Amino acid sequence: MFRIYFLIASFLMLPAAQAQDVNFANAAAQVRTHTLINKLTAENVLVGADFALDTIGHAIKTTSNARVIHEQMAGMAHRLNGVRAILVLSKDGILQHDSYRFPVREIDLSDRPYFKASQKTSSLILGDISLGRTSGVPFLPLAKRVGEHTLVAIVSPHFLISQQTQCEDCVSAIIRPNGKVIASFPPATEIPLDILSLPVINRASEGIDRADFLHSDTAIAWKQSEAYPIIVMSARGLTGSARVGIYD
């Protein structure tokens, strides 16, 4: 107990500048941890969906039984973290199989940007946040062309961030390279559209720095995924005594 009181007293007796450095160092360590955890969480969802789309795409080549395909898709979607449904589109963008509904409703999705993008590559496409035409619920489309079909995983964006490890006054986000936000925590947080213009994030593929973010003097950490086109960031405001821009 004496040691605890001694440590607290020692901290309070630090010169202001050193106390601010300790404050920044503690916040920086915390946001770095959040960033690494969230990167693993997001990649876990993306890897699972990527594998599932490949598996279903190849399975379609071996059977034309719609019921069998539906049951395999439904089972796969149920096992995947964050995936609400899996769709199969024809080469013309017509919905052919739906893990959520059988028999399927043939809907024309050829105008969806993720479908158009999938026609140009065999890599996994991360679309922009969209609203379901029938549900009205926002989702992140993950699309992949396998043979003549385009397969789409309907992902709940909030599963990309590990909410169990977040501190109450931290902000985290998953961002596309063009600056569009895929997911954020807290969910109502409005990440600035120009977030990637912060010099600290433009310097390297990963790092920790201090910046004026969301009108606060903030410790901010970021890391680009090596496997997918996303940037993961976390930030935490410093105490009111911290000086803005000292680390810029």
C-alpha angles and dihedrals in degrees: 000000000000090000091053092051089047093053092048091048091048091052092049090051094054116114112261095253093051092046089053090050090052090048091052093045092053093047092045092054090050097049091045089056091048091049094052093046092048092048090055091045094051094044091049090058093044095047091049093049092044091053093045093053091051091048094050093043092057092042090057089061091061101049139030094194104121093199093053091048092049094050092049091049093047092051092048094049091048092055096046119091111239097002113124097179145346124225133194118208128193122238086268094053097256116145107247104164132022123186090207100051136036127219092033125236108232104232125174108237097163091114093061112112092224090057092050091048092050091059091066100053144022092223124102112277120214106205128198121269108283137183120241110246093222102026101037088215119134117245141171111237117216109191132186132175113225112178109312094339133081115214121201130196113204104215129190102231096216090066088071090071124062101232094181092069099043120114117228095249098040127105121208132180143177109218135188117231089254090060099255113139116236098181138353140186126245084039094224093055113121106216109204114255089230094053092123090056089072105114091224092063095043094056099076145345090267140008151119125255146147121257146156100260129163088357092301138104096250144185106223132186128186139176133183119224114245092208105040136032097258137112118210120205139173130187138186128189118238126227121286091257093061117108119239116237098007090129097037 
